């Protein structure tokens, strides 16, 4: 049978699910009907391509923006890089034509589209070319990636904090083509429903945990706990967090430092991006040049005296996410976050002060701090917020979205004066190119 696979897909073909060779390639994300896959190797390569989109420096730096943008928005970083477009994040004064906002939107949707292609084409492979088990695992991983990217678009570009809002995002559950390109925004609730559906599919079908740079059942369960917390489903979030904490696949490292210094052998990293000496060259890892700078206002004051500070940053230099010994990886989820999700979910669902503090103190003790004490739920929540900043600063927006959940954003950043600034504008090219989105559908506060 004649193959119709474009050259970039051929370059990605591997003999296993490892992405060591795939991450430096720019994989296809807009396959057309003639670009088909014919066997299990092709299906694995296509899935690798979705991961490759996330780490490629040529397609707008998903890995970099997921650290710099939220950190600059809340002030744990003082800048997201040079230039006017980057400065708008630190000033919380985004314009609809901001080039980096557009790039961030496009790369998240590119990974989503690659995931949809993986799901669609792997489903169509004949049984003679792929085992049922492998097909299920590949499609399960792709569902996880689609859930993660859908959630990212929602929390950056949709009113994720209001489940009754009409201003969700454009849900995409099939490959983009000329027919499916234009779609209207879905409601926030519809977006959450799709995300949870994809995560439940991944929990049932994705591989068991193997390496911390691939999706797995435990990664899907961890992301589900995070999503449920954002939704305000606190009892369910605490229960989901418990399933991850009690899963033997992941465990906390003895020290905060070891969580990062051990790299891919770290027992607590649930998901990070893959990098090695080849993918950390000047040409391939833009974090060498755009590392961000540590915040200079409220952030250093909060970090003063905490044992994690020297590992997190030094002066203006960001250290934790720019560790040269481990090739500057990007951390999407660590087990310590799941403990803090459980603590927050318990506190918000009416659990006792003692019960709410228990998972929090596990993380405090691991960092070298004494148990926290409190007499009210309000005090517990303040302690949890501070712990999120100290433990998870610079990691996948944990600091920014915690400031929103805990109603701290306007208190910490005087440049934030409206909830409209909690999300980014729908990029101008999307409005101009999508016939079902117009200026009236733009997020509030962003006028052309």
TAURDA-V921291 format. One record per pair of residues at least 24 apart in sequence whose ideal C-beta (glycine too) atoms are under 6 Angstrom apart, sorted by sequence separation. I is the first residue (numbers start at 1). J is the second residue. If there is no record, write none. Layout:
i/j
I/J
I/J
This chain:
i/j
118/142
294/318
339/363
356/380
360/384
420/444
27/52
163/188
199/224
420/445
22/48
163/189
292/318
17/44
25/52
115/142
291/318
336/363
353/380
360/387
13/41
363/391
6/35
19/48
23/52
159/188
218/247
4/34
22/52
26/56
115/145
158/188
347/377
4/35
14/45
115/146
218/249
291/322
4/36
13/45
19/51
23/55
26/58
195/227
12/45
347/380
112/146
347/381
3/38
12/48
12/49
112/149
154/191
111/149
65/104
192/231
209/249
344/384
108/149
287/328
343/384
60/103
285/328
108/152
151/195
62/107
108/153
150/195
60/106
60/107
280/327
59/107
147/195
222/270
340/388
147/198
219/270
276/327
146/198
147/199
219/271
256/308
275/327
257/311
275/329
120/175
143/198
336/391
337/392
273/329
53/110
54/111
212/269
272/329
273/330
53/111
116/174
117/175
143/201
144/202
116/175
143/202
213/272
272/331
308/367
112/172
212/272
307/367
50/111
53/114
213/274
271/332
307/368
140/202
144/206
271/333
113/176
260/323
263/326
270/333
50/114
331/395
332/396
49/114
50/115
140/205
141/206
269/334
140/206
268/334
268/335
50/118
136/205
137/207
47/118
144/215
46/118
321/394
141/215
320/394
144/220
151/227
43/122
29/110
312/393
308/390
252/335
29/113
37/121
306/390
29/114
250/335
31/117
302/389
39/129
40/130
47/138
245/338
40/134
47/141
244/338
43/138
50/145
241/338
241/341
241/342
238/342
238/345
237/345
238/346
222/333
234/345
256/367
229/341
234/348
235/349
252/366
298/412
234/349
222/338
225/341
229/345
81/290
63/273
79/293
77/292
78/293
78/295
55/273
77/295
78/296
76/295
75/295
64/286
75/297
64/287
76/299
68/292
75/299
61/286
57/284
57/286
23/274
182/434
184/436
182/435
183/436
67/321
182/436
19/274
24/279
23/279
185/441
157/423
63/330
157/424
156/424
76/393
105/427
71/394
76/399
92/415
101/424
91/415
92/416
74/399
102/427
74/400
101/427
67/394
70/397
73/400
102/429
74/403
92/421
96/425
66/396
70/400
94/424
94/425
97/428
96/428
75/413
96/446
96/448
